[in-house]
Amino acid sequence: MDNKRFFLATLLSVFLLFAFEYFTPKKETQQTTTQVKQEQTKSLDQKVGKLPKQEVVDNSGGPEIRIPIDANAVKGSLNLKGALLDDLVLKSYRETIKPNSPLVRVLSGVQSKDPNYVQTGWMNAEHDTTKLPDVNSVWKTDQKELTPEHPVTLTWDNGQGVLFEKTISIDKDYMFKFEQSVKNTSNKPVSVFFYGRVSRGYTPKELSGYLVHDGPIGIVDHRLEQSSYKDIRNDSKAPTDVAWSKNTTGGWAGITDKYWLTAIVPQQDKNVSVSYGFVPDEDQSNNTSADGVEKGTYQVSFTSRQAMVVAPGETVSTFGHVFSGAKVVELLNHYEKEYHIPDFWKAVDFGWFAFLTYPIFIVLDWLNNFWGNFGLALLTFTLIVKAVFYPLASKQFHSMGKMKSLQPKMKEIREKYKDDQQLMNQQMMSLYKTQGVNPASGCLPILIQIPIFWCLYKDLYVTIEMRHAPFFGWIHDLSAPDPTNIFNLFGLLPFDPSAISPFLHVGIWPLIFGLTMFVQQKLNPAVLDPVQKKMFQFMPIIFTVVLAMQPAGLVIYYSWNNTLTALQQFVIQKRMEAKAKKAKNAKNKTKTAKG
């Protein structure tokens, strides 16, 4: 099997892999409302009151009171009204590759255009009437700023002898710690449950597509649980507004985008209930967005399953963590080890083939740390793959060389038996057997390269490390297509041809790829069938256009892979020719000696 068939096999395999990811349902939560209600209430030591719905924030009392947040990786503020974590931007990431582009915002306030925030608090156990803080409660603070060196302690007194306290700290990256306590100075016991919630008050307009999960995600009861925004809206039923719920010990859950995650991490030894839900907007007259999606708030909530019973004169505390930031794999692994968070790396959607995609990314990331450039890491990775599979590739090229030497005999058989296809095939197989040639001997290296191709594509598409990763020259983002375009003479003409059709965007690297593919074709055995010959002539053009719309990193990998393959093939063919010439000379010398 020659490299022309390799490209056809690759195209077919990629199509099948895309189809597999698209048509195979994700591991999404699927439970009926009845199951949800049963799951929420069973095994509780005391019956819990209803989890608070999204409350309306009262802004009539004047401007918001906030405490600035300033850490190495993030900046923002903490809202003292409701003690909400609702303002956070990432210092190291911008929305585009332009240096003056806005910083990426991961959290925003309740009244903002795209609300996205974290709320923690308490709710009463059944028959407990203790007054609790809500989103309109204004907390007192002991600090003017939250930094890694200076945690903030917030307090709120209910005026009935119960003091609620939150101590919030942040590390140098994206992890917050919430230590919460209830101090009871009244003359009767207090029984409350702790809860934490990630809320998103909008549906993202540009979802990442079926290759990457957006929406509620978590490790719940040792399983990855994901739900789409659409399923959450469809499955959430009044009065609970919960689409799915499950009891677990520890774990984590939140709302994810392609590159960003906000998640709650409870104490890993505590029994909690996790729920995914959707609360429709109360304004039914304007409850649908311009694109026809129902307006409302998506919620991922944790509630403790055991009540905090605080006797008079006692104080009871609990704690949890909140992650809000970029899904850097090395950092997720660090938090997984430090806080014993199960499978935190799975916040990155490596897909169904994670057993291959994840290790390949680890190798690429190590090479990037070594070279300081992901483009060089891709080139080095290709060299490693070529070295590992060189014995198989050598066998493939030797088989192709033999096939090339048999071209005259094969052409003769085709001409002789052109009217009898069955007999022609029999004669071909007889020729292969006589000459010791297996036309399918090259299948194994091809089959191995196809999953590597797919895993590289996935890594380029989903990992934050590849986002805005530059190469050299005009490639400033390996995860995006080559920005140059031959159809406007690489920027000399002042218009964008891709606005007319995406197929009218072919950059320099796709053209280089097409050239390397053309060179490879010239090194392969000639195709005798006229229909196949015509098809293979157009293959470099077709693949150039198709890959032009793919990440530049993938095109660079393939161009480099083609170049190395062509060099391998050229060297092996020259060695085979020299070996054949040497054998022929030796045979002639033997004949001369005998004569």
N, C-alpha and C positions, 0 to 999 in steps of 0.2 A: 504494500500500500504506500503510495507516494504522498508528498506533502500537499498535493492538490486535494487529495481526498481528506487530508488532515483538516484543511480549512472548511470543507463541506461538513465534516464530522463535527468540528467546533461550532459552526453555525447552528447545526441541528441540535447539538447538546445544549448550547446556551438557550436556544428556544425552549427546549424541554425543561431546563432548570428554571427559566422564567415562568413557564407554565406551571411547574410544580409549586413554586412559591406563591403563585397567584391563586391557583385553584385549590391548593391544600389549605384547609382552615387552620388559622392560628390557634394556639392553645388558649382559647378565650373562655371566659367564665360563662357557664350556662346553667342557670338554676331558675326555677319558677319562683314567683313571689311568695308562694306558700313556704317553699324551702327556705327562702330568705328570712321570713318571720320566725320560723322554727329555729334557724341557726342563730339568729340574733338573741333569742331569749333562753335557750337551753343552757344548762350547766352554770348559770349565774348563782353566786352565793346569795346575793340579794337581787331583786328585780330592779333593773335600771329604768330610769325615766327615758322619755323619748329624746334621742339625740337632737340637739338644737338645730333647727333649720337655718338657712342663710338669713341673718337678720339685717334689717335696713339700718344703715348708719345715719345717725342724726347729725347733720352738719350745721345746725342752726346755732350752735354754741360758740361760733367763732372759728378761727383758723386751727388747723391741726397742730398738735404738740408732738414734736418728733425728737428722737435722739439720733445723731449721726452714727453711721457704721463705717469704719475704715479699717480694712485688713489688707494683707499683701495682694490678694487676688480679687477682692470685691470692695464695693463701696455702696452706700445707700443710707437708709434710715429705718428706725423702728418707730411705729406709730403708738404713742402712749394711749390713745383712745382705742380700747379693745386689746392693747398689747399685741398688735398685729405685725408680723414680719411681712411687709408689703412693698418694700422699695429696695431693689438690689440690682446692680449692674456689674458686669464682669470687666475688670481692668485690662485683661489680656486679649480680649476678643472684640472684634468689630463686625458690624453687619456685612460689610463688603471688604474687598482688599484695598480700597482707597484709604490713605492714612488719616483723612479727616472724616471718615465714616463714623456714625454714632456707635458707641459701645453697645454690646449686646445686653438687653435688659431681660432678666429672668423672673423678677417679681415686680408687681405694680399694684397700686391701691384699688380699693373697692370702687371708688368713684372714677377711676381712670377709664380710658377707652377699652383697654384689654385687661380686665382685672385678673390678677394671678397672685395669690397670697397664701400665707400659712397662719393658722389660728390654733391655739391650744387653750384648754380650759377645763372646767368641771361641769358635771350635771348631777342633779339630785337623784339619789336612789328613791325607790317608791316610798311614799309617805314621808319623805324628808322635805321640809319646806325652807331650808336654809337659803337665804338670799345669796345669789351667786353673781360674779362679774359677767358682763356680756360685752358685745362689740362697742357699746356706747359708754362703757365704764372707763374713766380716766385714771390711769395708774400713776403713782408717785415713783420717782427714780432717785438713786443715790449717786448717779454718775451723769456727766454731760456728754459722754461719747462711749460707744462700744468698740473696743479694739481687742486684739489678741492678748494684750497685757492687762486690760482693764475690763473685766466682766461687769455687767449691769444687773442690779437687783431692783425689781419692780414690786411694789406693794399696793394692795387694795384692801381697805377695811369695809366690811359690809354694814358697820354700825350696829351689829347685833352680837358683838363679841367674837367674831371670826375674822382672822386676818389671812389673806391669800398672798402668797409670795412667789415670784418667778425670778430665778437667777439665770441670766442668759450670757453665754460665753461663745466665742468664735475662735477657731484656729487660724492659721495663716492662709488656708485655702478656702474650702466651701462647706465646712462642717460646723453647725451650731449645736450647742448643748443647752437644753432647757431643764433646769432643776426646779421643780414645783413643790410647794409645801402648803399645808393648811394648819394654821395655829388656832386652837379652840380655847378661848377664854370665857366662853359662855357656861351656863349651868346645865346644858344638855348635849348629848352626843351629836356629832355631825356625820352623815353618811353620804359620800359623794363618789362619783366615778370620774376618772380622768379621760379626756379625749384629745386627739390631735387631728387636724384636718388640712389637706391641701385643696384649695378651691381655684377653679379656673372659670371665669365668667364669660367665656367666648369660645367659639369653635374656630381653630386656626383656618385661615382662608387658603393657605398653601400647605397642604399636608405633604409628607415626604414621599407618598406613593406606597404601593403594595409591597415594595421591597424592604421597607423600614416601618416599624411600628410607632405610631403616635397615639398618646392617650394614657389611660390608667394602666399601671404596670406594678408588679411586685412579686416578691417571693413569699408566698403564703402557704403555711403547712408544708414547707420544703418543695413547693412546686412554683414554677413560673406562671403567673396568672396575668393575662393581658386581655383588654377589652378595647374595642374601637369606640370612637365618639358616637357613631351611629347606633351601635348596639346598646350603649349606655342610655341614650335617649329613648330608644324603643322599648327597653326592658324596665326602665324605672317607672314604678307605679305609686300613685298616692295610696295611703297618706304618708308612707315612709320615704318615698322618692329614692328608694334603693333598688338597684338593678341586680346586685350580687353581694353576698356576704358569706364570710367563713371564719370560723374560730381557728386560732393558731397560737403557738408559743413563739414569741420573737418575730423574726422576719423583717420585712420592710415593704413599703408601698408608696406610690406617689403618681405623678403625672409626668410623662416624658415627651420630649420632642426628639428630632433626629440627633441633635448634639447636646441637648440640655436636659437636666433632670431636677425636679424638686420632689423630695421624698422624705417621709417620716420613718425614723428607725426607733422603735420602742425598746425598752429594756429586753434583752434577749431571753431572760428567764421568766418573763411575765406572760400570763395568759391574756390574750386580747382578741377582739373581734375586728375584722377588717371588712369594709364595705366600699363598693363603687356605686355612685348614684348620680342623678341629674335632677336639679330643682328648676322647673320652668319659671320664667319671669311672671310676676303677678299681674303685670299689665297685659291682659289678653288682647287689647286692641292693637298692640304693636309687638306681637310675640313671635314674629318671623323676620329673619334677616333678609337682605336683598337677594341672597342666593337661595332662599327658600328653606333655610335651616332654622329650626325652632330655637329661640333665644332662651338662655338659662345658664345655670352654673353647674359645672361638673365638679363632683366632690369625691375625694378618696379619704376615708376616715378610719381612725383607730379608736377603739373604746376599750377601756380596761374591763375585764370580766369579773373582777373582784372589787367590791366597794372598799374605799378608804374610810374606815370607821375611826373617827377622831374623838376620843373621849374628852370630857372637860379637863382643861389643864395640859393637854397633850398636843404634840405637833407631829404630823405624818407627812413624809416626803416621797416623791418619785422623780424619775428623770427620763429623758429621751433625747434623741438627736434629730436634727433636721439637716439634710443635704440639699443645697441649692447651688447649682453651678454646671460646669462643663463635665461631660462624661469622659474624662481622661482615664484610660484603662489602668495605667500605673497607679494613679491616685485611688481609683476604685478598689484595686487590689490591696493598697495600703490600708484603706479604711476597713476592708473586709477582715484583714488580719488583726488590726488594732482593736476594733470593736466587736469582732466575731460576728460580722454581718454576713449571713449566708448568701453565697452566689451574687455578690454585689456587682461583679463584672458583667452579669447578664443584663444589666441596664443598657448595655450596648447591644444592639440587635444584630448579632453575628449570624442569625438565621438557623435554619434546620441543619446546615452543615458546619455548625460551630466547632465540631471536633476537628475540622481542618482549617476553617477560617481563622479561629482564634490563635492556634499555634503559628500559622503563617504570619499573622500580624505581630506576634511577639518577636519573631525573627526579624521582621522588617523594622520594628521599633528599636530593637537592639542595634541593627545596622545603621539606623538613622542617628542614634546616640553616638555611634562610632564616627560616622562621616559628618554629621551635622547637616545632612541634606537627604530628604526622603527620595529624591530622584536618584541620587547615587546609591541609596539603599536598594531601590528597585533594580538598578543595573547589577549590583553585587549579588542580589538574590537570584537574578537570572543566571549569573555565572555559576552560582552554587548548584542550582537545579540542573544546569547543563552538565556540570562535573559529576553529580550524583548519578544521572541517568545516561552518562556517556556510553557505557557498555551496551545499553539497549539501543541507543541512537546509532552506534557503530554497526550493530547487527542490522538495523533498518536500512542504513545507507549501503551496506554491502549487498543486501537483497535488492535494493534499487539499482545498484551498479550491474548486478547480474541481469536484472530485468532489461536494463539499457542495452547490454550486449546481445540480448536475445531479440531485440527489435526486428532485425531482418527476417529471422525465422518466423516470428509472430506475424509479421506483415505477409509473409508467404502463405502461412496457414489461412489468414483472413481472406486473401485473394482466392485461394484454392477452394475453400469451403464456404464462400460468401452466401451461397444459396441454401445451406444446411446449417442452421445455427447450432443445433444439438451436436452434430458431428464436429463442428468447429470448436466448440467448448471442450469436447472430449480430447481432441488433438492438442488443444492448449494445455489441458491438465496433464496429458502425457508428456508434453515438452517440459513442463515445470518439474515433473517427477524425475524425468531423465537427467535434467540439468541440476537437480537438487535445489530448486528455487521454490520458496513458499510466498505467494503474492500477498498473504495476510500477515507476514512476519513483522511488519511494522506497526501493527495495531496497538501493541502494549504501550510503547512510549507515547503514542497519540492519546490513548485512553487516560494515561497518567497526567498528561498536560492539561486536559480539559477541566478537571476539578480544580487544578491550580489556577487556571485562567479565571474560573468562576469565583474562587476565594479571593483572588486579588481584586476583582471587580467589586466584591462585597466590602472588602477592607477599605478600598478607595472611597466607597460610597457612604459608609456609615461611621467611620471613626473620626473623631474630632482632631486627631493627630494629623490626618491627611488634609483637613480643611485649611485652605489658604496656605498650604505647604508649597514653597516655591521650588523651581528647578534652576535652570539657567536661562539667560536671555529673556524671551517674552513670556515664558511660562511662570506665572506668579501663583497659580493654584492648581496643584496636581489633581484635585478632585473635580475640577471643572474642565469642559472641553477646551481645546486649543483656541485662543481668542482671535488668531489671525484668520483671514479668509481670502482665498484666491479669487473669489468672484467680485471683490471690490479692490483687487490688486493690492491686497494686504494693507488696506487703509488709505491708499492713494485716492480712491474715489469716495466722495462723502455720502455714502448710503450703506444701509445694512441689508444685504440680500436675504439673510435668514428671516427677515420680517415677512418676506413673500412666501418662503418655504424653508423649513428646517434643513432640507436637503441641499440648500444653496449656502451651506457653510462648511467649507473644507479648508482646514488650516495647514500649516507647514508640516507638522508632525504626521498627520494622516497621509500627506503626500509622500513623506519619507517612508512611511509604512508601505504604501502602495508600490514604491520603487523596490523596496526589499523583497516584497512578495513577487514582483515581476522577475527579479534576479533569481529567486528560488525556482521559479517555474522553468527558467532556462537551464537549470542544473538537473532537472528531473527528466526521466525518460519521456520521450515524445508520446503524445496521445494519438492513437491511430484512428479511433472513431471520429468521424468529421463533426458529429453533433457535440460530443464531449469536448473536442478541440476548440470549437467555437465558444462553448460555455466557459471553458477555462481561460480563454483570452479576455473575457469580460470580468472574471473574478477579481483581479486587482482593483478594478474601478469600483465594483460593487462593494467590496470590503472597505475600500478607502472612504466611500460615502457613509457607510454604516458606522464605522469606527470614529468618523469625524464628530459624531454626536456624543461620544463616550468620553469619560474622564481622560485628560491628557496623560496622566500617569499610566493608564492602561495601554494607550497607544504607544508611549515610549517603551514600555515593557515589551510589547509585541514587535516593535521595530528592532529593538536590540536583540530579542529572541530570534527573529528572522535572520538578522545579520550573523549571529553566532552559528545558527543552523546552516546557513549558506557556506560559511567558512569551514565548518566541520565537514560538510558534504564535499566541498571542493578538495580539501586535504585528503579525505578518505578515497575519493575517486582517483586523485593523482597517485596515491599509494597503490591502489588496485591496478591502475594502468601500468605503473612501474613494475609491479609484481608480475603482471601478465606478460609484459615485454621481456622481463628477465627469464620467465619460464619458457617463452617462445624462443629466445636466444639459446637457452640451454638445450632445448629440443633440437634446434637446428645444428648446434655443435655436435650433438650425439649422432644425428643423421650423417653429418660430414665425416665424423670419425669412423662410422660403420662403412661409409662409402669408400 
